[in-house]
Amino acid sequence: MAGDTLGIDWDGVITHFPREIRILASKFSRVIIITLNKGITPERAYEALGRSAEVEICPDEERDNHSLWKAKTCYRCGVDLMIDDDSFVIAECRSLGIPALAVNAMFYQTLMYEL
């Protein structure tokens, strides 16, 4: 079924919006965490999301161009929607025809600090 694979970044997305991402992830049959964070495992993903998720971690040799790596990973994995806090990732995904949504973790941090 089209529209059934969600790609999500860990740092700045799951870390900052855990409840909201858990709700969103429950609506998809397949979830892939696409991250630079080498400490993310399928077990940590399950704890955070309350469901199983695949984990794709950027290799060291791709870190300098991680935005393109994330977009290509989305394309290779058939991601129907990618959520990230990096506008360069969003632009790269969109250039490959992958719908992508940006969240603003810095704005959220500032807002929570002021409250």
TATAFEN-V56539 format. One line per field, one symbol per residue. phi: phi as a letter, one per 30 degrees, with the letter a starting at -180 (. if undefined). A space follows every 10 residues. Layout:
phi = ???
This chain:
phi = .dicbccbdd dicddcbddd dedddddcdb bbdcbcdddd beddddedci adadbccdde dcddbddded dddeddcidc acbbccddde dddddciceb bcccdddddd ddddd
